[in-house]
């Protein structure tokens, strides 16, 4: 897992809390390299959310490996279908490509929350 400064960590946690408050969904983020194939790893991280996984959204970012995954549970997917996640991922990727890891994650989480809130 990547080490963030205190301010960066606060920014990411604040975005996750805001997303949860706006949608009622559980939002989580993992910033760091995958152990094994990234999709399988991100799905395992999502499953590790236990009972909350059904209504959870996990954002996985491996900045050095230039990888991004968004995993949604069945209830969360009703609010955030794949097309919505792809659109948010494209916006995130543009910001991440500029070297702004925290800005990309915060923007992506808030975009996902906005899209989910509109559908919910």
Biopython code that builds the backbone (N, CA, C, O; Angstrom):
import numpy as np
from Bio.PDB.StructureBuilder import StructureBuilder

atoms = [
    (1, "UNK", "N", (0.857, -1.180, 0.000)),
    (1, "UNK", "CA", (0.000, 0.000, 0.000)),
    (1, "UNK", "C", (0.896, 1.234, 0.000)),
    (1, "UNK", "O", (1.966, 1.241, 0.608)),
    (2, "UNK", "N", (0.454, 2.249, -0.672)),
    (2, "UNK", "CA", (1.178, 3.507, -0.812)),
    (2, "UNK", "C", (1.052, 4.338, 0.461)),
    (2, "UNK", "O", (-0.002, 4.353, 1.096)),
    (3, "UNK", "N", (2.119, 5.023, 0.829)),
    (3, "UNK", "CA", (2.070, 5.908, 1.989)),
    (3, "UNK", "C", (1.750, 7.322, 1.517)),
    (3, "UNK", "O", (2.437, 7.873, 0.657)),
    (4, "UNK", "N", (0.709, 7.894, 2.086)),
    (4, "UNK", "CA", (0.306, 9.256, 1.759)),
    (4, "UNK", "C", (0.692, 10.185, 2.906)),
    (4, "UNK", "O", (0.870, 9.743, 4.041)),
    (5, "UNK", "N", (0.820, 11.469, 2.600)),
    (5, "UNK", "CA", (1.007, 12.441, 3.669)),
    (5, "UNK", "C", (-0.296, 12.506, 4.469)),
    (5, "UNK", "O", (-1.330, 12.004, 4.029)),
    (6, "UNK", "N", (-0.236, 13.117, 5.621)),
    (6, "UNK", "CA", (-1.421, 13.264, 6.457)),
    (6, "UNK", "C", (-2.528, 14.007, 5.715)),
    (6, "UNK", "O", (-3.690, 13.605, 5.764)),
    (7, "UNK", "N", (-2.171, 15.080, 5.036)),
    (7, "UNK", "CA", (-3.146, 15.875, 4.287)),
    (7, "UNK", "C", (-3.736, 15.068, 3.138)),
    (7, "UNK", "O", (-4.945, 15.111, 2.908)),
    (8, "UNK", "N", (-2.891, 14.330, 2.413)),
    (8, "UNK", "CA", (-3.386, 13.509, 1.311)),
    (8, "UNK", "C", (-4.347, 12.432, 1.814)),
    (8, "UNK", "O", (-5.400, 12.201, 1.221)),
    (9, "UNK", "N", (-3.974, 11.781, 2.911)),
    (9, "UNK", "CA", (-4.845, 10.765, 3.504)),
    (9, "UNK", "C", (-6.178, 11.365, 3.933)),
    (9, "UNK", "O", (-7.233, 10.764, 3.728)),
    (10, "UNK", "N", (-6.126, 12.548, 4.527)),
    (10, "UNK", "CA", (-7.353, 13.230, 4.932)),
    (10, "UNK", "C", (-8.234, 13.545, 3.720)),
    (10, "UNK", "O", (-9.456, 13.414, 3.783)),
    (11, "UNK", "N", (-7.608, 13.957, 2.626)),
    (11, "UNK", "CA", (-8.365, 14.273, 1.409)),
    (11, "UNK", "C", (-9.081, 13.039, 0.867)),
    (11, "UNK", "O", (-10.256, 13.107, 0.508)),
    (12, "UNK", "N", (-8.376, 11.918, 0.810)),
    (12, "UNK", "CA", (-8.982, 10.677, 0.306)),
    (12, "UNK", "C", (-10.085, 10.202, 1.247)),
    (12, "UNK", "O", (-11.182, 9.868, 0.800)),
    (13, "UNK", "N", (-9.798, 10.172, 2.553)),
    (13, "UNK", "CA", (-10.819, 9.744, 3.517)),
    (13, "UNK", "C", (-12.038, 10.668, 3.480)),
    (13, "UNK", "O", (-13.171, 10.202, 3.597)),
    (14, "UNK", "N", (-11.814, 11.959, 3.320)),
    (14, "UNK", "CA", (-12.925, 12.907, 3.226)),
    (14, "UNK", "C", (-13.797, 12.634, 2.014)),
    (14, "UNK", "O", (-15.023, 12.691, 2.108)),
    (15, "UNK", "N", (-13.180, 12.337, 0.879)),
    (15, "UNK", "CA", (-13.949, 12.013, -0.333)),
    (15, "UNK", "C", (-14.755, 10.733, -0.132)),
    (15, "UNK", "O", (-15.911, 10.658, -0.548)),
    (16, "UNK", "N", (-14.154, 9.730, 0.502)),
    (16, "UNK", "CA", (-14.864, 8.469, 0.757)),
    (16, "UNK", "C", (-16.066, 8.701, 1.676)),
    (16, "UNK", "O", (-17.151, 8.176, 1.427)),
    (17, "UNK", "N", (-15.870, 9.483, 2.728)),
    (17, "UNK", "CA", (-16.978, 9.782, 3.656)),
    (17, "UNK", "C", (-18.091, 10.566, 2.958)),
    (17, "UNK", "O", (-19.272, 10.284, 3.157)),
    (18, "UNK", "N", (-17.715, 11.542, 2.147)),
    (18, "UNK", "CA", (-18.702, 12.331, 1.411)),
    (18, "UNK", "C", (-19.500, 11.434, 0.472)),
    (18, "UNK", "O", (-20.724, 11.542, 0.396)),
    (19, "UNK", "N", (-18.804, 10.545, -0.246)),
    (19, "UNK", "CA", (-19.469, 9.626, -1.172)),
    (19, "UNK", "C", (-20.459, 8.734, -0.428)),
    (19, "UNK", "O", (-21.570, 8.501, -0.904)),
    (20, "UNK", "N", (-20.060, 8.242, 0.724)),
    (20, "UNK", "CA", (-20.939, 7.381, 1.519)),
    (20, "UNK", "C", (-22.161, 8.159, 2.007)),
    (20, "UNK", "O", (-23.282, 7.650, 1.974)),
    (21, "UNK", "N", (-21.941, 9.373, 2.452)),
    (21, "UNK", "CA", (-23.049, 10.202, 2.955)),
    (21, "UNK", "C", (-24.037, 10.532, 1.840)),
    (21, "UNK", "O", (-25.247, 10.537, 2.070)),
    (22, "UNK", "N", (-23.543, 10.805, 0.644)),
    (22, "UNK", "CA", (-24.412, 11.175, -0.478)),
    (22, "UNK", "C", (-25.210, 10.002, -1.021)),
    (22, "UNK", "O", (-26.313, 10.193, -1.534)),
    (23, "UNK", "N", (-24.672, 8.786, -0.918)),
    (23, "UNK", "CA", (-25.271, 7.642, -1.609)),
    (23, "UNK", "C", (-25.806, 6.548, -0.700)),
    (23, "UNK", "O", (-26.698, 5.801, -1.099)),
    (24, "UNK", "N", (-25.281, 6.439, 0.512)),
    (24, "UNK", "CA", (-25.627, 5.311, 1.367)),
    (24, "UNK", "C", (-24.863, 4.055, 1.008)),
    (24, "UNK", "O", (-25.039, 3.018, 1.647)),
    (25, "UNK", "N", (-24.016, 4.134, -0.007)),
    (25, "UNK", "CA", (-23.166, 3.014, -0.394)),
    (25, "UNK", "C", (-21.884, 3.051, 0.435)),
    (25, "UNK", "O", (-21.565, 4.074, 1.041)),
    (26, "UNK", "N", (-21.157, 1.949, 0.463)),
    (26, "UNK", "CA", (-19.862, 1.866, 1.148)),
    (26, "UNK", "C", (-18.788, 2.109, 0.106)),
    (26, "UNK", "O", (-18.743, 1.389, -0.891)),
    (27, "UNK", "N", (-17.924, 3.093, 0.294)),
    (27, "UNK", "CA", (-16.828, 3.382, -0.628)),
    (27, "UNK", "C", (-15.507, 3.057, 0.050)),
    (27, "UNK", "O", (-15.311, 3.358, 1.228)),
    (28, "UNK", "N", (-14.601, 2.439, -0.702)),
    (28, "UNK", "CA", (-13.269, 2.106, -0.201)),
    (28, "UNK", "C", (-12.262, 2.352, -1.322)),
    (28, "UNK", "O", (-12.600, 2.300, -2.504)),
    (29, "UNK", "N", (-11.025, 2.619, -0.927)),
    (29, "UNK", "CA", (-9.958, 2.828, -1.911)),
    (29, "UNK", "C", (-8.708, 2.075, -1.468)),
    (29, "UNK", "O", (-8.404, 1.985, -0.279)),
    (30, "UNK", "N", (-8.001, 1.543, -2.443)),
    (30, "UNK", "CA", (-6.704, 0.908, -2.209)),
    (30, "UNK", "C", (-5.742, 1.537, -3.199)),
    (30, "UNK", "O", (-5.971, 1.508, -4.408)),
    (31, "UNK", "N", (-4.660, 2.108, -2.676)),
    (31, "UNK", "CA", (-3.650, 2.748, -3.510)),
    (31, "UNK", "C", (-2.345, 1.994, -3.331)),
    (31, "UNK", "O", (-1.697, 2.102, -2.290)),
    (32, "UNK", "N", (-1.966, 1.247, -4.322)),
    (32, "UNK", "CA", (-0.735, 0.473, -4.236)),
    (32, "UNK", "C", (-0.740, -0.628, -5.273)),
    (32, "UNK", "O", (-1.697, -0.777, -6.032)),
    (33, "UNK", "N", (0.334, -1.397, -5.302)),
    (33, "UNK", "CA", (0.439, -2.457, -6.310)),
    (33, "UNK", "C", (-0.457, -3.651, -5.987)),
    (33, "UNK", "O", (-0.781, -3.921, -4.831)),
    (34, "UNK", "N", (-0.840, -4.344, -7.035)),
    (34, "UNK", "CA", (-1.613, -5.583, -6.881)),
    (34, "UNK", "C", (-0.661, -6.731, -6.582)),
    (34, "UNK", "O", (0.500, -6.730, -6.991)),
    (35, "UNK", "N", (-1.183, -7.691, -5.869)),
    (35, "UNK", "CA", (-0.460, -8.945, -5.664)),
    (35, "UNK", "C", (-1.121, -9.946, -6.596)),
    (35, "UNK", "O", (-2.207, -10.449, -6.307)),
    (36, "UNK", "N", (-0.473, -10.232, -7.701)),
    (36, "UNK", "CA", (-1.058, -11.086, -8.725)),
    (36, "UNK", "C", (-1.824, -10.248, -9.739)),
    (36, "UNK", "O", (-1.649, -9.031, -9.805)),
    (37, "UNK", "N", (-2.675, -10.903, -10.531)),
    (37, "UNK", "CA", (-3.451, -10.171, -11.543)),
    (37, "UNK", "C", (-4.326, -9.100, -10.882)),
    (37, "UNK", "O", (-5.030, -9.371, -9.910)),
    (38, "UNK", "N", (-4.271, -7.890, -11.423)),
    (38, "UNK", "CA", (-4.903, -6.759, -10.738)),
    (38, "UNK", "C", (-6.414, -6.891, -10.595)),
    (38, "UNK", "O", (-6.957, -6.505, -9.560)),
    (39, "UNK", "N", (-7.110, -7.421, -11.592)),
    (39, "UNK", "CA", (-8.573, -7.540, -11.449)),
    (39, "UNK", "C", (-8.915, -8.543, -10.341)),
    (39, "UNK", "O", (-9.794, -8.297, -9.514)),
    (40, "UNK", "N", (-8.218, -9.653, -10.341)),
    (40, "UNK", "CA", (-8.452, -10.668, -9.308)),
    (40, "UNK", "C", (-8.131, -10.085, -7.925)),
    (40, "UNK", "O", (-8.878, -10.298, -6.970)),
    (41, "UNK", "N", (-7.030, -9.356, -7.824)),
    (41, "UNK", "CA", (-6.638, -8.741, -6.554)),
    (41, "UNK", "C", (-7.686, -7.739, -6.086)),
    (41, "UNK", "O", (-8.071, -7.747, -4.917)),
    (42, "UNK", "N", (-8.151, -6.876, -6.989)),
    (42, "UNK", "CA", (-9.141, -5.865, -6.597)),
    (42, "UNK", "C", (-10.471, -6.532, -6.224)),
    (42, "UNK", "O", (-11.163, -6.049, -5.327)),
    (43, "UNK", "N", (-10.833, -7.607, -6.879)),
    (43, "UNK", "CA", (-12.058, -8.331, -6.499)),
    (43, "UNK", "C", (-11.912, -8.966, -5.116)),
    (43, "UNK", "O", (-12.873, -9.006, -4.348)),
    (44, "UNK", "N", (-10.718, -9.463, -4.796)),
    (44, "UNK", "CA", (-10.478, -10.016, -3.450)),
    (44, "UNK", "C", (-10.559, -8.915, -2.389)),
    (44, "UNK", "O", (-11.117, -9.131, -1.313)),
    (45, "UNK", "N", (-10.008, -7.749, -2.687)),
    (45, "UNK", "CA", (-10.108, -6.622, -1.752)),
    (45, "UNK", "C", (-11.572, -6.255, -1.522)),
    (45, "UNK", "O", (-11.991, -6.006, -0.392)),
    (46, "UNK", "N", (-12.330, -6.226, -2.590)),
    (46, "UNK", "CA", (-13.753, -5.907, -2.486)),
    (46, "UNK", "C", (-14.474, -6.946, -1.628)),
    (46, "UNK", "O", (-15.259, -6.592, -0.748)),
    (47, "UNK", "N", (-14.212, -8.201, -1.879)),
    (47, "UNK", "CA", (-14.847, -9.280, -1.110)),
    (47, "UNK", "C", (-14.471, -9.196, 0.364)),
    (47, "UNK", "O", (-15.260, -9.582, 1.228)),
    (48, "UNK", "N", (-13.276, -8.698, 0.659)),
    (48, "UNK", "CA", (-12.817, -8.580, 2.049)),
    (48, "UNK", "C", (-13.631, -7.553, 2.837)),
    (48, "UNK", "O", (-13.493, -7.462, 4.057)),
    (49, "UNK", "N", (-14.469, -6.789, 2.159)),
    (49, "UNK", "CA", (-15.346, -5.843, 2.856)),
    (49, "UNK", "C", (-16.494, -6.577, 3.555)),
    (49, "UNK", "O", (-17.303, -5.961, 4.248)),
    (50, "UNK", "N", (-16.554, -7.886, 3.369)),
    (50, "UNK", "CA", (-17.502, -8.734, 4.087)),
    (50, "UNK", "C", (-18.949, -8.422, 3.753)),
    (50, "UNK", "O", (-19.320, -8.311, 2.585)),
    (51, "UNK", "N", (-19.756, -8.284, 4.786)),
    (51, "UNK", "CA", (-21.190, -8.051, 4.601)),
    (51, "UNK", "C", (-21.482, -6.763, 3.846)),
    (51, "UNK", "O", (-22.540, -6.632, 3.231)),
    (52, "UNK", "N", (-20.557, -5.815, 3.886)),
    (52, "UNK", "CA", (-20.754, -4.545, 3.185)),
    (52, "UNK", "C", (-20.461, -4.644, 1.690)),
    (52, "UNK", "O", (-20.797, -3.728, 0.940)),
    (53, "UNK", "N", (-19.845, -5.732, 1.245)),
    (53, "UNK", "CA", (-19.433, -5.855, -0.153)),
    (53, "UNK", "C", (-20.601, -5.719, -1.123)),
    (53, "UNK", "O", (-20.430, -5.203, -2.227)),
    (54, "UNK", "N", (-21.774, -6.172, -0.728)),
    (54, "UNK", "CA", (-22.946, -6.121, -1.596)),
    (54, "UNK", "C", (-23.265, -4.698, -2.037)),
    (54, "UNK", "O", (-23.689, -4.478, -3.172)),
    (55, "UNK", "N", (-23.064, -3.737, -1.149)),
    (55, "UNK", "CA", (-23.388, -2.339, -1.457)),
    (55, "UNK", "C", (-22.126, -1.472, -1.509)),
    (55, "UNK", "O", (-22.180, -0.268, -1.258)),
    (56, "UNK", "N", (-20.993, -2.097, -1.838)),
    (56, "UNK", "CA", (-19.716, -1.389, -1.797)),
    (56, "UNK", "C", (-19.155, -1.087, -3.182)),
    (56, "UNK", "O", (-19.421, -1.781, -4.162)),
    (57, "UNK", "N", (-18.367, -0.020, -3.212)),
    (57, "UNK", "CA", (-17.620, 0.391, -4.390)),
    (57, "UNK", "C", (-16.155, 0.476, -3.967)),
    (57, "UNK", "O", (-15.809, 1.225, -3.053)),
    (58, "UNK", "N", (-15.302, -0.291, -4.633)),
    (58, "UNK", "CA", (-13.868, -0.268, -4.335)),
    (58, "UNK", "C", (-13.135, 0.364, -5.513)),
    (58, "UNK", "O", (-13.315, -0.037, -6.663)),
    (59, "UNK", "N", (-12.313, 1.350, -5.210)),
    (59, "UNK", "CA", (-11.458, 1.982, -6.214)),
    (59, "UNK", "C", (-10.035, 1.523, -5.936)),
    (59, "UNK", "O", (-9.488, 1.783, -4.865)),
    (60, "UNK", "N", (-9.440, 0.837, -6.908)),
    (60, "UNK", "CA", (-8.074, 0.320, -6.808)),
    (60, "UNK", "C", (-7.209, 1.114, -7.783)),
    (60, "UNK", "O", (-7.522, 1.198, -8.970)),
    (61, "UNK", "N", (-6.126, 1.692, -7.282)),
    (61, "UNK", "CA", (-5.207, 2.446, -8.139)),
    (61, "UNK", "C", (-3.781, 2.014, -7.847)),
    (61, "UNK", "O", (-3.296, 2.134, -6.722)),
    (62, "UNK", "N", (-3.118, 1.510, -8.883)),
    (62, "UNK", "CA", (-1.684, 1.225, -8.835)),
    (62, "UNK", "C", (-1.040, 2.266, -9.748)),
    (62, "UNK", "O", (-0.900, 2.059, -10.953)),
    (63, "UNK", "N", (-0.650, 3.391, -9.141)),
    (63, "UNK", "CA", (-0.144, 4.524, -9.921)),
    (63, "UNK", "C", (1.127, 4.162, -10.682)),
    (63, "UNK", "O", (1.267, 4.503, -11.857)),
    (64, "UNK", "N", (2.036, 3.484, -10.029)),
    (64, "UNK", "CA", (3.285, 3.104, -10.703)),
    (64, "UNK", "C", (3.044, 2.100, -11.808)),
    (64, "UNK", "O", (3.683, 2.154, -12.858)),
    (65, "UNK", "N", (2.119, 1.178, -11.571)),
    (65, "UNK", "CA", (1.794, 0.171, -12.575)),
    (65, "UNK", "C", (0.776, 0.652, -13.598)),
    (65, "UNK", "O", (0.382, -0.091, -14.497)),
    (66, "UNK", "N", (0.356, 1.906, -13.449)),
    (66, "UNK", "CA", (-0.615, 2.522, -14.355)),
    (66, "UNK", "C", (-1.865, 1.653, -14.506)),
    (66, "UNK", "O", (-2.309, 1.358, -15.616)),
    (67, "UNK", "N", (-2.420, 1.251, -13.357)),
    (67, "UNK", "CA", (-3.603, 0.398, -13.352)),
    (67, "UNK", "C", (-4.703, 1.033, -12.509)),
    (67, "UNK", "O", (-4.438, 1.683, -11.498)),
    (68, "UNK", "N", (-5.930, 0.832, -12.943)),
    (68, "UNK", "CA", (-7.101, 1.372, -12.263)),
    (68, "UNK", "C", (-8.233, 0.368, -12.419)),
    (68, "UNK", "O", (-8.515, -0.097, -13.523)),
    (69, "UNK", "N", (-8.873, 0.040, -11.318)),
    (69, "UNK", "CA", (-10.026, -0.860, -11.323)),
    (69, "UNK", "C", (-11.096, -0.273, -10.420)),
    (69, "UNK", "O", (-10.788, 0.302, -9.376)),
    (70, "UNK", "N", (-12.342, -0.416, -10.819)),
    (70, "UNK", "CA", (-13.480, -0.054, -9.981)),
    (70, "UNK", "C", (-14.326, -1.309, -9.865)),
    (70, "UNK", "O", (-14.789, -1.848, -10.871)),
    (71, "UNK", "N", (-14.530, -1.779, -8.629)),
    (71, "UNK", "CA", (-15.306, -2.994, -8.389)),
    (71, "UNK", "C", (-16.551, -2.605, -7.599)),
    (71, "UNK", "O", (-16.463, -1.902, -6.592)),
    (72, "UNK", "N", (-17.706, -3.067, -8.061)),
    (72, "UNK", "CA", (-18.964, -2.770, -7.385)),
    (72, "UNK", "C", (-19.660, -4.065, -6.980)),
    (72, "UNK", "O", (-19.608, -5.065, -7.696)),
    (73, "UNK", "N", (-20.307, -4.029, -5.831)),
    (73, "UNK", "CA", (-21.140, -5.139, -5.401)),
    (73, "UNK", "C", (-22.475, -5.097, -6.131)),
    (73, "UNK", "O", (-22.788, -4.099, -6.781)),
    (74, "UNK", "N", (-23.271, -6.165, -6.037)),
    (74, "UNK", "CA", (-24.545, -6.223, -6.773)),
    (74, "UNK", "C", (-25.487, -5.046, -6.496)),
    (74, "UNK", "O", (-26.054, -4.487, -7.435)),
    (75, "UNK", "N", (-25.661, -4.665, -5.248)),
    (75, "UNK", "CA", (-26.547, -3.531, -4.952)),
    (75, "UNK", "C", (-25.954, -2.226, -5.448)),
    (75, "UNK", "O", (-26.676, -1.376, -5.969)),
    (76, "UNK", "N", (-24.654, -2.055, -5.294)),
    (76, "UNK", "CA", (-23.991, -0.842, -5.772)),
    (76, "UNK", "C", (-24.056, -0.759, -7.295)),
    (76, "UNK", "O", (-24.187, 0.332, -7.852)),
    (77, "UNK", "N", (-23.967, -1.895, -7.964)),
    (77, "UNK", "CA", (-23.986, -1.918, -9.431)),
    (77, "UNK", "C", (-25.329, -1.427, -9.981)),
    (77, "UNK", "O", (-25.389, -0.904, -11.093)),
    (78, "UNK", "N", (-26.392, -1.591, -9.214)),
    (78, "UNK", "CA", (-27.694, -1.072, -9.644)),
    (78, "UNK", "C", (-27.650, 0.455, -9.754)),
    (78, "UNK", "O", (-28.359, 1.040, -10.572)),
    (79, "UNK", "N", (-26.836, 1.082, -8.947)),
    (79, "UNK", "CA", (-26.685, 2.540, -8.970)),
    (79, "UNK", "C", (-25.535, 2.987, -9.854)),
    (79, "UNK", "O", (-25.528, 4.103, -10.373)),
    (80, "UNK", "N", (-24.560, 2.096, -10.016)),
    (80, "UNK", "CA", (-23.359, 2.417, -10.799)),
    (80, "UNK", "C", (-23.080, 1.309, -11.817)),
    (80, "UNK", "O", (-22.203, 0.472, -11.600)),
    (81, "UNK", "N", (-23.814, 1.302, -12.913)),
    (81, "UNK", "CA", (-23.537, 0.294, -13.935)),
    (81, "UNK", "C", (-22.153, 0.518, -14.556)),
    (81, "UNK", "O", (-21.537, 1.566, -14.366)),
    (82, "UNK", "N", (-21.687, -0.469, -15.287)),
    (82, "UNK", "CA", (-20.335, -0.424, -15.857)),
    (82, "UNK", "C", (-20.072, 0.851, -16.659)),
    (82, "UNK", "O", (-18.977, 1.407, -16.584)),
    (83, "UNK", "N", (-21.053, 1.317, -17.419)),
    (83, "UNK", "CA", (-20.842, 2.521, -18.236)),
    (83, "UNK", "C", (-20.524, 3.737, -17.363)),
    (83, "UNK", "O", (-19.686, 4.561, -17.728)),
    (84, "UNK", "N", (-21.186, 3.846, -16.223)),
    (84, "UNK", "CA", (-20.924, 4.956, -15.308)),
    (84, "UNK", "C", (-19.523, 4.834, -14.707)),
    (84, "UNK", "O", (-18.814, 5.829, -14.557)),
    (85, "UNK", "N", (-19.137, 3.618, -14.371)),
    (85, "UNK", "CA", (-17.799, 3.395, -13.816)),
    (85, "UNK", "C", (-16.719, 3.688, -14.845)),
    (85, "UNK", "O", (-15.684, 4.268, -14.516)),
    (86, "UNK", "N", (-16.958, 3.286, -16.099)),
    (86, "UNK", "CA", (-15.991, 3.577, -17.163)),
    (86, "UNK", "C", (-15.810, 5.077, -17.348)),
    (86, "UNK", "O", (-14.685, 5.550, -17.511)),
    (87, "UNK", "N", (-16.906, 5.830, -17.323)),
    (87, "UNK", "CA", (-16.821, 7.287, -17.486)),
    (87, "UNK", "C", (-16.012, 7.913, -16.347)),
    (87, "UNK", "O", (-15.172, 8.782, -16.581)),
    (88, "UNK", "N", (-16.268, 7.467, -15.118)),
    (88, "UNK", "CA", (-15.501, 7.986, -13.975)),
    (88, "UNK", "C", (-14.035, 7.579, -14.095)),
    (88, "UNK", "O", (-13.143, 8.373, -13.796)),
    (89, "UNK", "N", (-13.784, 6.348, -14.531)),
    (89, "UNK", "CA", (-12.405, 5.864, -14.676)),
    (89, "UNK", "C", (-11.644, 6.685, -15.711)),
    (89, "UNK", "O", (-10.455, 6.952, -15.533)),
    (90, "UNK", "N", (-12.304, 7.084, -16.779)),
    (90, "UNK", "CA", (-11.636, 7.895, -17.800)),
    (90, "UNK", "C", (-11.230, 9.252, -17.234)),
    (90, "UNK", "O", (-10.136, 9.742, -17.512)),
    (91, "UNK", "N", (-12.109, 9.855, -16.444)),
    (91, "UNK", "CA", (-11.768, 11.137, -15.816)),
    (91, "UNK", "C", (-10.620, 10.964, -14.830)),
    (91, "UNK", "O", (-9.699, 11.780, -14.780)),
    (92, "UNK", "N", (-10.689, 9.890, -14.047)),
    (92, "UNK", "CA", (-9.604, 9.601, -13.095)),
    (92, "UNK", "C", (-8.281, 9.411, -13.828)),
    (92, "UNK", "O", (-7.257, 9.964, -13.429)),
    (93, "UNK", "N", (-8.308, 8.624, -14.903)),
    (93, "UNK", "CA", (-7.086, 8.314, -15.650)),
    (93, "UNK", "C", (-6.438, 9.578, -16.192)),
    (93, "UNK", "O", (-5.212, 9.690, -16.210)),
    (94, "UNK", "N", (-7.252, 10.530, -16.633)),
    (94, "UNK", "CA", (-6.699, 11.783, -17.157)),
    (94, "UNK", "C", (-5.935, 12.533, -16.067)),
    (94, "UNK", "O", (-4.849, 13.056, -16.315)),
    (95, "UNK", "N", (-6.495, 12.583, -14.880)),
    (95, "UNK", "CA", (-5.841, 13.288, -13.771)),
    (95, "UNK", "C", (-4.629, 12.497, -13.279)),
    (95, "UNK", "O", (-3.573, 13.072, -13.014)),
    (96, "UNK", "N", (-4.786, 11.181, -13.158)),
    (96, "UNK", "CA", (-3.663, 10.338, -12.739)),
    (96, "UNK", "C", (-2.504, 10.446, -13.726)),
    (96, "UNK", "O", (-1.339, 10.429, -13.328)),
    (97, "UNK", "N", (-2.828, 10.558, -15.014)),
    (97, "UNK", "CA", (-1.804, 10.696, -16.044)),
    (97, "UNK", "C", (-0.976, 11.959, -15.907)),
    (97, "UNK", "O", (0.147, 12.030, -16.408)),
    (98, "UNK", "N", (-1.527, 12.956, -15.230)),
    (98, "UNK", "CA", (-0.793, 14.197, -14.974)),
    (98, "UNK", "C", (0.090, 14.083, -13.733)),
    (98, "UNK", "O", (0.803, 15.023, -13.382)),
    (99, "UNK", "N", (0.036, 12.914, -13.067)),
    (99, "UNK", "CA", (0.853, 12.696, -11.883)),
    (99, "UNK", "C", (0.172, 13.062, -10.579)),
    (99, "UNK", "O", (0.816, 13.072, -9.530)),
    (100, "UNK", "N", (-1.113, 13.361, -10.623)),
    (100, "UNK", "CA", (-1.853, 13.759, -9.426)),
    (100, "UNK", "C", (-2.642, 12.570, -8.891)),
    (100, "UNK", "O", (-3.821, 12.406, -9.207)),
    (101, "UNK", "N", (-1.991, 11.748, -8.084)),
    (101, "UNK", "CA", (-2.613, 10.542, -7.553)),
    (101, "UNK", "C", (-3.820, 10.868, -6.683)),
    (101, "UNK", "O", (-4.914, 10.356, -6.921)),
    (102, "UNK", "N", (-3.631, 11.708, -5.685)),
    (102, "UNK", "CA", (-4.710, 12.019, -4.752)),
    (102, "UNK", "C", (-5.848, 12.751, -5.465)),
    (102, "UNK", "O", (-7.018, 12.444, -5.240)),
    (103, "UNK", "N", (-5.516, 13.698, -6.307)),
    (103, "UNK", "CA", (-6.556, 14.402, -7.064)),
    (103, "UNK", "C", (-7.359, 13.466, -7.940)),
    (103, "UNK", "O", (-8.576, 13.611, -8.057)),
    (104, "UNK", "N", (-6.687, 12.501, -8.561)),
    (104, "UNK", "CA", (-7.384, 11.524, -9.393)),
    (104, "UNK", "C", (-8.331, 10.656, -8.589)),
    (104, "UNK", "O", (-9.460, 10.403, -9.009)),
    (105, "UNK", "N", (-7.872, 10.199, -7.430)),
    (105, "UNK", "CA", (-8.707, 9.342, -6.585)),
    (105, "UNK", "C", (-9.892, 10.130, -6.033)),
    (105, "UNK", "O", (-11.030, 9.664, -6.090)),
    (106, "UNK", "N", (-9.629, 11.316, -5.503)),
    (106, "UNK", "CA", (-10.699, 12.143, -4.938)),
    (106, "UNK", "C", (-11.732, 12.470, -6.018)),
    (106, "UNK", "O", (-12.934, 12.328, -5.790)),
    (107, "UNK", "N", (-11.281, 12.896, -7.166)),
    (107, "UNK", "CA", (-12.196, 13.218, -8.261)),
    (107, "UNK", "C", (-13.009, 11.997, -8.667)),
    (107, "UNK", "O", (-14.223, 12.092, -8.850)),
    (108, "UNK", "N", (-12.351, 10.856, -8.809)),
    (108, "UNK", "CA", (-13.049, 9.638, -9.203)),
    (108, "UNK", "C", (-14.109, 9.216, -8.206)),
    (108, "UNK", "O", (-15.229, 8.879, -8.592)),
    (109, "UNK", "N", (-13.769, 9.230, -6.935)),
    (109, "UNK", "CA", (-14.730, 8.838, -5.890)),
    (109, "UNK", "C", (-15.927, 9.778, -5.896)),
    (109, "UNK", "O", (-17.069, 9.329, -5.809)),
    (110, "UNK", "N", (-15.675, 11.077, -5.999)),
    (110, "UNK", "CA", (-16.774, 12.041, -5.984)),
    (110, "UNK", "C", (-17.628, 11.960, -7.254)),
    (110, "UNK", "O", (-18.840, 12.168, -7.198)),
    (111, "UNK", "N", (-17.003, 11.661, -8.393)),
    (111, "UNK", "CA", (-17.769, 11.447, -9.628)),
    (111, "UNK", "C", (-18.663, 10.219, -9.500)),
    (111, "UNK", "O", (-19.832, 10.253, -9.883)),
    (112, "UNK", "N", (-18.114, 9.145, -8.967)),
    (112, "UNK", "CA", (-18.911, 7.931, -8.764)),
    (112, "UNK", "C", (-20.091, 8.216, -7.836)),
    (112, "UNK", "O", (-21.211, 7.773, -8.091)),
    (113, "UNK", "N", (-19.833, 8.952, -6.764)),
    (113, "UNK", "CA", (-20.896, 9.286, -5.832)),
    (113, "UNK", "C", (-21.972, 10.135, -6.509)),
    (113, "UNK", "O", (-23.165, 9.906, -6.309)),
    (114, "UNK", "N", (-21.556, 11.097, -7.294)),
    (114, "UNK", "CA", (-22.510, 11.956, -7.991)),
    (114, "UNK", "C", (-23.369, 11.137, -8.956)),
    (114, "UNK", "O", (-24.585, 11.318, -9.014)),
    (115, "UNK", "N", (-22.743, 10.246, -9.704)),
    (115, "UNK", "CA", (-23.484, 9.407, -10.658)),
    (115, "UNK", "C", (-24.436, 8.468, -9.927)),
    (115, "UNK", "O", (-25.565, 8.258, -10.369)),
    (116, "UNK", "N", (-23.984, 7.903, -8.807)),
    (116, "UNK", "CA", (-24.850, 6.999, -8.025)),
    (116, "UNK", "C", (-26.020, 7.773, -7.414)),
    (116, "UNK", "O", (-27.152, 7.290, -7.417)),
    (117, "UNK", "N", (-25.753, 8.956, -6.898)),
    (117, "UNK", "CA", (-26.803, 9.755, -6.264)),
    (117, "UNK", "C", (-27.882, 10.151, -7.277)),
    (117, "UNK", "O", (-29.059, 10.238, -6.927)),
    (118, "UNK", "N", (-27.490, 10.385, -8.503)),
    (118, "UNK", "CA", (-28.451, 10.759, -9.546)),
    (118, "UNK", "C", (-29.372, 9.591, -9.908)),
    (118, "UNK", "O", (-30.533, 9.789, -10.266)),
    (119, "UNK", "N", (-28.833, 8.368, -9.808)),
    (119, "UNK", "CA", (-29.616, 7.176, -10.171)),
    (119, "UNK", "C", (-30.412, 6.633, -8.993)),
    (119, "UNK", "O", (-31.406, 5.932, -9.177)),
    (120, "UNK", "N", (-29.961, 6.968, -7.759)),
    (120, "UNK", "CA", (-30.561, 6.382, -6.560)),
    (120, "UNK", "C", (-31.838, 6.967, -6.128)),
    (120, "UNK", "O", (-32.410, 6.532, -5.128)),
]
sb = StructureBuilder()
sb.init_structure("model")
sb.init_model(0)
sb.init_chain("A")
sb.init_seg("    ")
for serial, (resi, resn, name, xyz) in enumerate(atoms, 1):
    if name == "N":
        sb.init_residue(resn, " ", resi, " ")
    sb.init_atom(name, np.array(xyz, "f"), 0.0, 1.0, " ", f" {name:<3s}", serial, name[0])
structure = sb.get_structure()
